[in-house]
Amino acid sequence: MTLDKIDKAILDIIQRNAKSTIKEMASQLNLSTTPVFDRIKKMEQKGIIKNYVAILDSALLEKKLTVFIMISLKEHGKDAINNFVEAIIEFPVVLECHHISGDADFILKLIMKDIEEYNDFIMNELSSINNIGKVESRFSLSVRKNTHHIPVT
């Protein structure tokens, strides 16, 4: 699907505030509500718009520790990689899992309450996964930018 200027503007509005109404978007774009509604439905059907979510403040939920974990696997075959991914995505504290290039095979992003929760995860959950060769963790000292907004212009 090729996105035109209006589609991109709609996506920008939705990414900034998914609670924007069709009427509000139409007003901002100088359109009637029907074409805005139709365009959104089309982008949903094509999978461009995957979901609508609320972005929570992790600190207010007492999840103040952000951890990035680099993982190297012992074996790198397709089955070994798939088995690792299947296991790791089951842990709710793992927000992101990326298969990467470089010294490590994967980087994980976790948000946790504190170092004790991190230690418990490493000792009791991550260590239960077979084929992990090396684990290196980095702790975020502060967040300088955190966005989910994908530039579409």
DSSP file (Angstrom, degrees, kcal/mol; ACC not computed):
  #  RESIDUE AA STRUCTURE BP1 BP2  ACC     N-H-->O    O-->H-N    N-H-->O    O-->H-N    TCO  KAPPA ALPHA  PHI   PSI    X-CA   Y-CA   Z-CA
    1    1 A M              0   0    0      0, 0.0     2,-0.5     0, 0.0    42,-0.0   0.000 360.0 360.0 360.0 127.7    0.0    0.0    0.0
    2    2 A T        -     0   0    0      1,-0.0     2,-0.4     0, 0.0     0, 0.0  -0.798 360.0-141.6 -90.5 127.5    1.4    3.4   -1.0
    3    3 A L        -     0   0    0     -2,-0.5     2,-0.1     4,-0.1    -1,-0.0  -0.746  13.7-157.8 -92.1 132.6    0.7    6.1    1.6
    4    4 A D     >  -     0   0    0     -2,-0.4     4,-2.4     1,-0.0     5,-0.2  -0.385  40.2 -85.5 -96.3-176.8   -0.2    9.6    0.4
    5    5 A K  H  > S+     0   0    0      1,-0.2     4,-1.9     2,-0.2     5,-0.1   0.854 128.1  49.0 -57.9 -39.5    0.1   12.8    2.3
    6    6 A I  H  > S+     0   0    0      2,-0.2     4,-2.5     1,-0.2    -1,-0.2   0.916 109.4  51.2 -70.7 -43.3   -3.3   12.4    4.0
    7    7 A D  H  > S+     0   0    0      1,-0.2     4,-2.5     2,-0.2    -2,-0.2   0.932 111.5  48.6 -57.1 -45.6   -2.6    8.8    5.1
    8    8 A K  H  X S+     0   0    0     -4,-2.4     4,-2.2     1,-0.2    -1,-0.2   0.878 110.1  51.3 -64.0 -38.0    0.7    9.9    6.6
    9    9 A A  H  X S+     0   0    0     -4,-1.9     4,-2.3    -5,-0.2    -1,-0.2   0.900 109.6  50.3 -65.5 -40.4   -1.0   12.8    8.4
   10   10 A I  H  X S+     0   0    0     -4,-2.5     4,-2.7     2,-0.2    -2,-0.2   0.931 110.5  49.4 -61.7 -45.9   -3.6   10.4    9.9
   11   11 A L  H  X S+     0   0    0     -4,-2.5     4,-2.5     1,-0.2    -2,-0.2   0.887 109.4  52.2 -61.7 -39.1   -0.8    8.1   11.1
   12   12 A D  H  X S+     0   0    0     -4,-2.2     4,-1.7     2,-0.2    -1,-0.2   0.927 111.2  46.6 -63.0 -44.6    1.0   11.0   12.7
   13   13 A I  H  X S+     0   0    0     -4,-2.3     4,-2.1     1,-0.2    -2,-0.2   0.935 113.3  48.3 -62.5 -47.0   -2.2   12.1   14.5
   14   14 A I  H  < S+     0   0    0     -4,-2.7    -1,-0.2     1,-0.2    -2,-0.2   0.888 110.3  51.7 -63.3 -39.9   -3.0    8.6   15.7
   15   15 A Q  H  < S+     0   0    0     -4,-2.5     3,-0.3     1,-0.2    -1,-0.2   0.844 112.2  46.2 -67.3 -31.7    0.6    8.0   16.9
   16   16 A R  H  < S+     0   0    0     -4,-1.7    -1,-0.2     1,-0.3    -2,-0.2   0.831 137.5   2.5 -78.6 -32.0    0.5   11.2   18.9
   17   17 A N    ><  -     0   0    0     -4,-2.1     3,-2.0    -5,-0.2    -1,-0.3  -0.683  57.4-172.1-157.9  97.4   -2.9   10.5   20.4
   18   18 A A  T 3  S+     0   0    0      1,-0.3    -4,-0.1    -3,-0.3    -3,-0.1   0.606  86.7  67.5 -68.4 -10.3   -4.7    7.2   19.6
   19   19 A K  T 3  S+     0   0    0     -5,-0.1    -1,-0.3     2,-0.0    -5,-0.1   0.451  70.6 123.5 -88.2  -0.3   -7.8    8.5   21.4
   20   20 A S    <   -     0   0    0     -3,-2.0     2,-0.1    -7,-0.2    -3,-0.0  -0.371  61.7-128.0 -59.1 136.3   -8.3   11.2   18.7
   21   21 A T     >  -     0   0    0      1,-0.1     4,-2.5    -2,-0.0     5,-0.2  -0.441  15.7-114.3 -83.5 161.8  -11.7   10.8   17.3
   22   22 A I  H  > S+     0   0    0      1,-0.2     4,-2.9     2,-0.2     5,-0.2   0.902 119.7  53.6 -57.9 -41.6  -12.5   10.5   13.6
   23   23 A K  H  > S+     0   0    0      2,-0.2     4,-2.2     1,-0.2    -1,-0.2   0.915 108.5  47.9 -62.3 -44.5  -14.3   13.9   13.8
   24   24 A E  H  > S+     0   0    0      2,-0.2     4,-2.2     1,-0.2    -1,-0.2   0.919 113.7  47.4 -62.4 -44.1  -11.2   15.5   15.4
   25   25 A M  H  X S+     0   0    0     -4,-2.5     4,-2.1     1,-0.2    -2,-0.2   0.930 110.6  51.6 -63.6 -44.8   -8.9   14.1   12.8
   26   26 A A  H  X>S+     0   0    0     -4,-2.9     5,-2.7     1,-0.2     4,-0.6   0.900 109.8  50.4 -59.2 -41.0  -11.2   15.1    9.9
   27   27 A S  H ><5S+     0   0    0     -4,-2.2     3,-0.8     1,-0.2    -1,-0.2   0.920 110.3  48.5 -63.9 -44.4  -11.3   18.7   11.3
   28   28 A Q  H 3<5S+     0   0    0     -4,-2.2    -1,-0.2     1,-0.2    -2,-0.2   0.827 117.5  42.4 -63.8 -31.8   -7.5   18.9   11.5
   29   29 A L  H 3<5S-     0   0    0     -4,-2.1    -1,-0.2    -5,-0.2    -2,-0.2   0.407 109.1-120.7 -96.8   1.1   -7.2   17.6    8.0
   30   30 A N  T <<5S+     0   0    0     -3,-0.8     2,-0.3    -4,-0.6    -3,-0.2   0.913  73.8 119.2  57.1  45.6  -10.0   19.7    6.5
   31   31 A L      < -     0   0    0     -5,-2.7    -1,-0.2    -6,-0.1     2,-0.1  -0.826  68.5-102.6-128.1 167.7  -11.9   16.5    5.4
   32   32 A S     >  -     0   0    0     -2,-0.3     4,-1.0    -3,-0.1    -3,-0.0  -0.449  39.5-107.8 -82.6 169.1  -15.2   15.0    6.2
   33   33 A T  H  > S+     0   0    0      1,-0.2     4,-2.8     2,-0.2     5,-0.2   0.834 107.7  67.2 -70.4 -32.4  -15.3   12.0    8.5
   34   34 A T  H  > S+     0   0    0      1,-0.2     4,-2.7     2,-0.2     5,-0.2   0.924 101.5  44.1 -60.2 -49.9  -16.1    9.3    5.9
   35   35 A P  H  > S+     0   0    0      0, 0.0     4,-2.2     0, 0.0    -1,-0.2   0.868 114.5  50.8 -65.6 -32.5  -12.7    9.5    4.0
   36   36 A V  H  X S+     0   0    0     -4,-1.0     4,-2.3     2,-0.2    -2,-0.2   0.948 112.4  46.5 -65.9 -47.2  -10.8    9.6    7.3
   37   37 A F  H  X S+     0   0    0     -4,-2.8     4,-2.5     1,-0.2     5,-0.2   0.928 113.2  49.3 -58.8 -46.5  -12.7    6.6    8.6
   38   38 A D  H  X S+     0   0    0     -4,-2.7     4,-2.2    -5,-0.2    -1,-0.2   0.893 110.9  49.5 -62.5 -41.2  -12.2    4.7    5.3
   39   39 A R  H  X S+     0   0    0     -4,-2.2     4,-2.4     2,-0.2    -1,-0.2   0.907 111.2  49.0 -65.9 -41.9   -8.5    5.4    5.2
   40   40 A I  H  X S+     0   0    0     -4,-2.3     4,-2.3     2,-0.2    -2,-0.2   0.938 111.3  49.6 -63.5 -45.6   -8.0    4.2    8.8
   41   41 A K  H  X S+     0   0    0     -4,-2.5     4,-2.6     1,-0.2    -2,-0.2   0.907 110.9  50.3 -59.5 -42.2   -9.9    1.0    8.2
   42   42 A K  H  X S+     0   0    0     -4,-2.2     4,-2.1     1,-0.2    -1,-0.2   0.907 110.9  48.3 -63.4 -42.7   -7.8    0.4    5.0
   43   43 A M  H  <>S+     0   0    0     -4,-2.4     6,-1.7     2,-0.2     5,-1.6   0.836 111.9  50.4 -68.9 -31.3   -4.6    0.9    7.0
   44   44 A E  H ><5S+     0   0    0     -4,-2.3     3,-1.1     4,-0.2    -2,-0.2   0.932 110.9  48.5 -67.6 -45.9   -5.8   -1.4    9.7
   45   45 A Q  H 3<5S+     0   0    0     -4,-2.6    -2,-0.2     1,-0.3    -1,-0.2   0.853 110.8  50.6 -63.0 -35.6   -6.7   -4.1    7.2
   46   46 A K  T 3<5S-     0   0    0     -4,-2.1    -1,-0.3    -5,-0.2    -2,-0.2   0.544 115.6-116.3 -80.2  -7.0   -3.3   -3.8    5.5
   47   47 A G  T < 5S+     0   0    0     -3,-1.1    -3,-0.2    -4,-0.4    -2,-0.1   0.527  83.9 119.2  85.2   5.5   -1.6   -4.2    8.9
   48   48 A I  S   <S+     0   0    0     -5,-1.6     2,-0.8     1,-0.2    -4,-0.2   0.935  79.6  45.9 -67.5 -44.9    0.0   -0.7    8.9
   49   49 A I  S    S+     0   0    0     -6,-1.7    -2,-0.3    -9,-0.2    -1,-0.2  -0.888  73.8 173.5 -95.5 110.6   -2.0    0.1   12.0
   50   50 A K        -     0   0    0     -2,-0.8     2,-0.3     1,-0.3    -1,-0.2   0.836  55.9 -25.9 -88.1 -35.2   -1.4   -3.0   14.2
   51   51 A N        -     0   0    0      2,-0.0     2,-0.5    -4,-0.0    -1,-0.3  -0.979  50.8-117.0-168.7 166.9   -3.1   -2.0   17.4
   52   52 A Y        +     0   0    0     -2,-0.3     2,-0.3    -3,-0.1   -37,-0.0  -0.994  42.0 170.8-120.2 127.1   -4.1    0.9   19.7
   53   53 A V        -     0   0    0     -2,-0.5     2,-0.4     2,-0.0   -35,-0.2  -0.866  34.1-118.9-134.5 164.3   -2.4    1.0   23.1
   54   54 A A        -     0   0    0     -2,-0.3     2,-0.7   -36,-0.0    -2,-0.0  -0.882  25.6-137.7 -99.8 137.3   -1.9    3.1   26.2
   55   55 A I        -     0   0    0     -2,-0.4     2,-0.2     2,-0.0    93,-0.0  -0.871  25.4-153.8 -97.4 118.9    1.7    4.1   27.0
   56   56 A L        -     0   0    0     -2,-0.7     2,-0.9     1,-0.0     3,-0.1  -0.546  18.9-117.2 -95.9 155.9    2.2    3.7   30.7
   57   57 A D     >  -     0   0    0     -2,-0.2     4,-0.9     1,-0.2     3,-0.3  -0.820  24.4-164.2 -90.8 105.0    4.6    5.5   33.1
   58   58 A S  T  4>S+     0   0    0     -2,-0.9     5,-3.0     1,-0.2     3,-0.4   0.845  85.4  56.9 -62.2 -35.2    6.8    2.7   34.4
   59   59 A A  T >45S+     0   0    0      1,-0.2     3,-1.6     3,-0.2    -1,-0.2   0.902 104.9  51.1 -63.9 -40.2    8.1    4.8   37.2
   60   60 A L  T 345S+     0   0    0     -3,-0.3    -1,-0.2     1,-0.3    -2,-0.2   0.711 108.2  53.6 -69.9 -18.2    4.6    5.5   38.6
   61   61 A L  T 3<5S-     0   0    0     -4,-0.9    -1,-0.3    -3,-0.4    -2,-0.2   0.205 122.4-109.5 -96.6  13.9    4.0    1.7   38.4
   62   62 A E  T < 5S+     0   0    0     -3,-1.6     2,-0.5     1,-0.2    -3,-0.2   0.815  82.9 126.9  60.9  34.6    7.2    1.2   40.5
   63   63 A K      < +     0   0    0     -5,-3.0    50,-0.3    -6,-0.1    -1,-0.2  -0.774  20.7 147.0-116.0  81.7    9.1   -0.3   37.6
   64   64 A K        +     0   0    0     49,-0.7     2,-0.7    -2,-0.5    49,-0.2   0.481  41.0  85.5-101.5  -5.2   12.1    2.0   37.7
   65   65 A L  E     -A  112   0A   0     47,-2.8    47,-3.1    -3,-0.1     2,-0.5  -0.878  53.7-170.7-106.0 114.4   14.9   -0.3   36.5
   66   66 A T  E     -A  111   0A   0     -2,-0.7    74,-2.6    74,-0.4     2,-0.4  -0.904  11.1-173.0-102.5 127.8   15.5   -0.6   32.8
   67   67 A V  E     -AB 110 139A   0     43,-2.6    43,-2.8    -2,-0.5     2,-0.5  -0.960  17.5-159.9-125.5 136.8   17.9   -3.4   31.8
   68   68 A F  E     -AB 109 138A   0     70,-3.0    70,-2.6    -2,-0.4     2,-0.5  -0.978  15.9-165.3-112.3 123.5   19.4   -4.3   28.4
   69   69 A I  E     -AB 108 137A   0     39,-2.0    39,-2.6    -2,-0.5     2,-0.5  -0.943   8.0-155.6-115.9 123.3   20.7   -7.9   28.3
   70   70 A M  E     -AB 107 136A   0     66,-3.6    66,-2.5    -2,-0.5     2,-0.4  -0.845  16.5-167.2 -94.8 129.4   23.0   -9.1   25.6
   71   71 A I  E     -AB 106 135A   0     35,-2.7    34,-2.2    -2,-0.5    35,-2.2  -0.967  11.6-165.2-123.9 130.8   22.8  -12.8   25.1
   72   72 A S  E     - B   0 134A   0     62,-2.6    61,-3.0    -2,-0.4    62,-1.9  -0.948  17.7-141.6-110.2 133.2   25.1  -15.1   23.1
   73   73 A L  E     - B   0 132A   0     -2,-0.5    59,-0.2    59,-0.2    58,-0.1  -0.604  10.2-138.5 -91.3 153.8   23.9  -18.6   22.3
   74   74 A K  S    S+     0   0    0     57,-2.6     2,-0.3    -2,-0.2    -1,-0.1   0.898  94.0  35.3 -74.0 -42.4   26.1  -21.7   22.3
   75   75 A E        -     0   0    0     56,-0.4    -1,-0.1     2,-0.1    58,-0.1  -0.876  63.4-166.1-115.1 147.1   24.6  -23.0   19.1
   76   76 A H        +     0   0    0     -2,-0.3    -1,-0.1     4,-0.1    -2,-0.0   0.184  41.9 126.4-121.2  16.6   23.4  -20.9   16.2
   77   77 A G  S  > S-     0   0    0      1,-0.1     4,-2.5     4,-0.0     5,-0.2  -0.259  74.1-103.3 -71.1 164.4   21.2  -23.3   14.2
   78   78 A K  H  > S+     0   0    0      1,-0.2     4,-2.7     2,-0.2     5,-0.2   0.899 121.2  48.2 -55.8 -46.2   17.7  -22.4   13.2
   79   79 A D  H  > S+     0   0    0      2,-0.2     4,-2.6     1,-0.2    -1,-0.2   0.901 110.9  51.1 -64.2 -40.8   16.1  -24.7   15.8
   80   80 A A  H  > S+     0   0    0      2,-0.2     4,-2.0     1,-0.2    -2,-0.2   0.918 113.1  45.4 -62.9 -43.8   18.4  -23.4   18.6
   81   81 A I  H  X S+     0   0    0     -4,-2.5     4,-2.5     2,-0.2    -2,-0.2   0.935 114.0  48.2 -65.6 -46.7   17.5  -19.8   17.8
   82   82 A N  H  X S+     0   0    0     -4,-2.7     4,-2.7    -5,-0.2    -2,-0.2   0.890 110.4  51.9 -62.1 -39.8   13.8  -20.6   17.5
   83   83 A N  H  X S+     0   0    0     -4,-2.6     4,-1.8     2,-0.2    -1,-0.2   0.905 110.5  48.6 -63.3 -41.4   13.8  -22.5   20.8
   84   84 A F  H  X S+     0   0    0     -4,-2.0     4,-2.8    -5,-0.2     5,-0.2   0.952 112.9  47.1 -62.2 -49.2   15.5  -19.5   22.5
   85   85 A V  H  X S+     0   0    0     -4,-2.5     4,-2.3     1,-0.2    -2,-0.2   0.914 109.9  52.9 -61.1 -44.2   13.0  -17.0   21.1
   86   86 A E  H  < S+     0   0    0     -4,-2.7     4,-0.3     1,-0.2    -1,-0.2   0.884 114.5  42.9 -58.9 -38.7   10.0  -19.2   22.0
   87   87 A A  H >< S+     0   0    0     -4,-1.8     3,-1.1    -5,-0.2     4,-0.3   0.924 113.8  49.2 -72.7 -44.9   11.2  -19.4   25.6
   88   88 A I  H >< S+     0   0    0     -4,-2.8     3,-1.5     1,-0.3     6,-0.2   0.840 102.5  59.8 -69.9 -34.0   12.2  -15.7   26.0
   89   89 A I  T 3< S+     0   0    0     -4,-2.3    -1,-0.3     1,-0.3    -2,-0.1   0.630  93.2  69.1 -72.1  -9.6    8.9  -14.3   24.7
   90   90 A E  T <  S+     0   0    0     -3,-1.1    -1,-0.3    -4,-0.3    -2,-0.2   0.652  78.6  90.9 -78.8 -15.6    7.0  -16.0   27.4
   91   91 A F    X   -     0   0    0     -3,-1.5     3,-1.6    -4,-0.3    34,-0.0  -0.727  66.9-153.8 -86.3 116.5    8.6  -13.8   30.1
   92   92 A P  T 3  S+     0   0    0      0, 0.0    -1,-0.2     0, 0.0    -3,-0.0   0.790  91.5  62.8 -60.5 -28.5    6.3  -10.7   30.7
   93   93 A V  T 3  S+     0   0    0     17,-0.1    18,-1.0     1,-0.1     2,-0.9   0.686  82.9  89.2 -72.3 -15.5    9.3   -8.6   31.9
   94   94 A V  E <   +C  110   0A   0     -3,-1.6    16,-0.2    -6,-0.2     3,-0.1  -0.738  51.4 172.7 -84.0 107.5   10.9   -8.9   28.5
   95   95 A L  E     +     0   0A   0     14,-2.8     2,-0.3    -2,-0.9    -1,-0.2   0.833  65.6  17.3 -84.1 -35.0    9.5   -6.0   26.6
   96   96 A E  E     -C  109   0A   0     13,-1.4    13,-2.1     2,-0.0     2,-0.4  -0.990  55.9-172.0-140.2 146.4   11.7   -6.4   23.5
   97   97 A C  E     -C  108   0A   0     -2,-0.3     2,-0.4    11,-0.2    11,-0.2  -0.946  12.8-176.0-139.3 116.2   13.8   -9.1   22.0
   98   98 A H  E     -C  107   0A   0      9,-2.6     9,-2.2    -2,-0.4     2,-0.6  -0.950  23.5-140.8-117.9 131.1   16.0   -8.3   19.0
   99   99 A H  E     -C  106   0A   0     -2,-0.4     7,-0.3     7,-0.2     2,-0.2  -0.815  41.8-177.2 -83.5 120.3   18.1  -10.8   17.0
  100  100 A I        -     0   0    0      5,-2.5     2,-0.2    -2,-0.6    -2,-0.0  -0.690  28.7-118.0-124.0 168.0   21.2   -8.7   16.3
  101  101 A S  S    S+     0   0    0     -2,-0.2     3,-0.3     2,-0.0     2,-0.3  -0.599  71.5  50.2 -95.5 165.7   24.6   -8.7   14.6
  102  102 A G  S    S-     0   0    0     -2,-0.2    -2,-0.0     1,-0.2     0, 0.0  -0.709 110.8 -26.8 107.9-158.9   27.9   -8.3   16.4
  103  103 A D  S    S+     0   0    0     -2,-0.3     2,-0.2   -31,-0.0    -1,-0.2   0.846 124.4  53.6 -66.7 -35.9   29.3  -10.1   19.5
  104  104 A A        -     0   0    0     -3,-0.3   -32,-0.2     1,-0.1     3,-0.1  -0.600  68.9-147.6 -97.1 161.8   25.9  -11.0   21.0
  105  105 A D  S    S+     0   0    0    -34,-2.2    -5,-2.5     1,-0.3     2,-0.3   0.766  79.7  19.3 -95.0 -32.7   23.1  -12.8   19.2
  106  106 A F  E     -AC  71  99A   0    -35,-2.2   -35,-2.7    -7,-0.3     2,-0.4  -0.969  56.8-156.0-138.6 150.7   20.2  -11.1   21.0
  107  107 A I  E     -AC  70  98A   0     -9,-2.2    -9,-2.6    -2,-0.3     2,-0.3  -1.000  16.5-164.6-125.7 132.6   19.5   -8.0   23.0
  108  108 A L  E     -AC  69  97A   0    -39,-2.6   -39,-2.0    -2,-0.4     2,-0.5  -0.864   9.3-150.2-113.4 146.8   16.6   -7.9   25.4
  109  109 A K  E     +AC  68  96A   0    -13,-2.1   -14,-2.8    -2,-0.3   -13,-1.4  -0.983  21.6 176.9-116.6 126.6   14.9   -4.9   27.0
  110  110 A L  E     -AC  67  94A   0    -43,-2.8   -43,-2.6    -2,-0.5     2,-0.4  -0.942  19.7-157.2-126.2 147.7   13.4   -5.4   30.4
  111  111 A I  E     +A   66   0A   0    -18,-1.0     2,-0.3    -2,-0.3   -45,-0.2  -0.995  27.6 165.2-124.7 126.1   11.7   -3.1   32.8
  112  112 A M  E     -A   65   0A   0    -47,-3.1   -47,-2.8    -2,-0.4     3,-0.1  -0.817  46.6-112.3-136.3 169.9   11.6   -4.2   36.5
  113  113 A K  S    S-     0   0    0    -50,-0.3   -49,-0.7    -2,-0.3     2,-0.3   0.949  84.9 -35.7 -69.3 -50.2   11.0   -2.9   40.0
  114  114 A D     >  -     0   0    0    -50,-0.1     4,-1.9   -49,-0.1     3,-0.2  -0.910  69.6 -74.4-162.7-178.2   14.6   -3.2   41.3
  115  115 A I  H  > S+     0   0    0     -2,-0.3     4,-2.8     1,-0.2     5,-0.2   0.795 123.3  59.1 -65.0 -29.4   17.9   -5.1   41.2
  116  116 A E  H  > S+     0   0    0      2,-0.2     4,-2.4     1,-0.2    -1,-0.2   0.914 106.2  47.2 -66.2 -41.7   16.4   -7.8   43.4
  117  117 A E  H  > S+     0   0    0     -3,-0.2     4,-2.2     2,-0.2    -2,-0.2   0.893 112.4  51.0 -65.7 -38.4   13.7   -8.5   40.8
  118  118 A Y  H  X S+     0   0    0     -4,-1.9     4,-2.6     2,-0.2    -2,-0.2   0.945 110.0  49.0 -61.0 -48.7   16.4   -8.5   38.1
  119  119 A N  H  X S+     0   0    0     -4,-2.8     4,-2.8     1,-0.2     5,-0.3   0.906 110.3  51.3 -59.5 -42.4   18.5  -11.0   40.1
  120  120 A D  H  X>S+     0   0    0     -4,-2.4     4,-2.6     1,-0.2     5,-0.5   0.904 109.9  50.2 -61.5 -41.8   15.5  -13.2   40.6
  121  121 A F  I  X>S+     0   0    0     -4,-2.2     5,-2.8     2,-0.2     4,-1.9   0.939 113.9  44.5 -61.7 -47.4   14.9  -13.2   36.8
  122  122 A I  I  <>S+     0   0    0     -4,-2.6     5,-1.4     3,-0.2    -2,-0.2   0.941 120.1  40.1 -62.4 -48.0   18.5  -14.0   36.0
  123  123 A M  I  <5S+     0   0    0     -4,-2.8    -2,-0.2    -5,-0.2    -1,-0.2   0.851 129.6  23.9 -73.3 -36.2   18.8  -16.8   38.6
  124  124 A N  I  <5S+     0   0    0     -4,-2.6    -3,-0.2    -5,-0.3    -2,-0.2   0.697 132.4  22.0-108.8 -21.8   15.4  -18.4   38.2
  125  125 A E  I ><<S+     0   0    0     -4,-1.9     3,-1.3    -5,-0.5     4,-0.3   0.805 121.9  41.2-113.5 -58.3   14.0  -17.7   34.8
  126  126 A L  G > <S+     0   0    0     -5,-2.8     3,-1.8     1,-0.3    -4,-0.2   0.898 112.1  57.8 -61.0 -39.2   16.7  -16.8   32.3
  127  127 A S  G 3 <S+     0   0    0     -5,-1.4    -1,-0.3    -6,-0.5    -4,-0.1   0.655  94.7  67.5 -67.1 -13.6   19.0  -19.5   33.6
  128  128 A S  G <  S+     0   0    0     -3,-1.3     2,-0.5    -6,-0.1    -1,-0.3   0.588  80.5  94.7 -81.2  -9.1   16.3  -22.1   32.9
  129  129 A I  S X  S-     0   0    0     -3,-1.8     3,-0.7    -4,-0.3   -45,-0.1  -0.715  74.3-133.5 -87.2 127.4   16.7  -21.6   29.1
  130  130 A N  T 3  S+     0   0    0     -2,-0.5     3,-0.1     1,-0.2    -2,-0.1  -0.334  80.2  34.4 -72.3 158.0   19.1  -24.0   27.4
  131  131 A N  T 3  S+     0   0    0      1,-0.3   -57,-2.6   -58,-0.1     2,-0.6   0.522  72.5 140.5  79.3   9.2   21.8  -23.0   25.0
  132  132 A I  E <   +B   73   0A   0     -3,-0.7    -1,-0.3   -59,-0.2   -59,-0.2  -0.747  20.5 173.4 -84.5 124.8   22.7  -19.6   26.6
  133  133 A G  E     +     0   0A   0    -61,-3.0     2,-0.3    -2,-0.6   -60,-0.2   0.844  62.0  10.5 -96.5 -42.1   26.4  -19.2   26.4
  134  134 A K  E     -B   72   0A   0    -62,-1.9   -62,-2.6     2,-0.0     2,-0.4  -1.000  55.9-166.0-145.8 140.3   27.0  -15.6   27.7
  135  135 A V  E     +B   71   0A   0     -2,-0.3     2,-0.4   -64,-0.2   -64,-0.2  -0.995   8.7 177.0-129.0 125.6   24.9  -13.0   29.4
  136  136 A E  E     -B   70   0A   0    -66,-2.5   -66,-3.6    -2,-0.4     2,-0.4  -0.998  11.9-160.2-128.6 131.2   25.9   -9.3   29.7
  137  137 A S  E     -B   69   0A   0     -2,-0.4     2,-0.4   -68,-0.2   -68,-0.2  -0.856   8.4-168.3-115.3 146.7   23.6   -6.7   31.3
  138  138 A R  E     -B   68   0A   0    -70,-2.6   -70,-3.0    -2,-0.4     2,-0.5  -0.995  13.3-146.7-129.6 136.9   23.5   -3.0   31.1
  139  139 A F  E     -B   67   0A   0     -2,-0.4     2,-0.3   -72,-0.2   -72,-0.2  -0.890  18.2-122.9-108.5 132.2   21.5   -0.8   33.3
  140  140 A S        -     0   0    0    -74,-2.6   -74,-0.4    -2,-0.5     3,-0.1  -0.559  18.6-169.2 -72.8 128.0   19.9    2.4   32.1
  141  141 A L  S    S-     0   0    0      1,-0.4     2,-0.3    -2,-0.3    -1,-0.2   0.808  72.1 -13.4 -85.7 -33.7   21.0    5.4   34.3
  142  142 A S        -     0   0    0    -76,-0.0     2,-0.6     0, 0.0    -1,-0.4  -0.973  65.3-115.8-162.2 157.1   18.5    7.8   32.7
  143  143 A V        +     0   0    0     -2,-0.3     3,-0.1     1,-0.1    -3,-0.0  -0.883  27.9 172.3-100.6 122.0   16.1    7.9   29.8
  144  144 A R  S    S+     0   0    0     -2,-0.6     2,-0.3     1,-0.4    -1,-0.1   0.687  74.4   7.9-101.0 -25.1   17.0   10.7   27.3
  145  145 A K        +     0   0    0      2,-0.0    -1,-0.4     0, 0.0     2,-0.3  -0.931  59.5 168.3-156.1 133.9   14.5    9.7   24.6
  146  146 A N        +     0   0    0     -2,-0.3     2,-0.3    -3,-0.1    -3,-0.0  -0.840  20.6 149.2-147.7 105.7   11.7    7.1   24.6
  147  147 A T        -     0   0    0     -2,-0.3    -2,-0.0     1,-0.1     0, 0.0  -0.952  39.2-164.7-138.5 156.8    9.2    7.2   21.8
  148  148 A H        +     0   0    0     -2,-0.3     2,-0.6  -133,-0.1    -1,-0.1   0.202  57.9 121.3-116.6   7.4    7.0    4.8   19.9
  149  149 A H        -     0   0    0   -133,-0.0    -2,-0.1     1,-0.0  -137,-0.1  -0.654  49.9-156.7 -81.3 116.1    6.4    7.4   17.1
  150  150 A I        -     0   0    0     -2,-0.6     2,-0.2     2,-0.0  -135,-0.1  -0.831  22.9-120.6 -93.3 120.8    7.6    6.1   13.7
  151  151 A P        +     0   0    0      0, 0.0  -143,-0.0     0, 0.0    -1,-0.0  -0.429  36.4 171.9 -63.0 128.1    8.3    8.9   11.3
  152  152 A V              0   0    0     -2,-0.2  -144,-0.1  -144,-0.1  -143,-0.1   0.361 360.0 360.0-118.7   2.3    6.0    8.6    8.3
  153  153 A T              0   0    0   -145,-0.1    -1,-0.1  -144,-0.0  -144,-0.0   0.463 360.0 360.0 -88.9 360.0    6.7   11.8    6.4
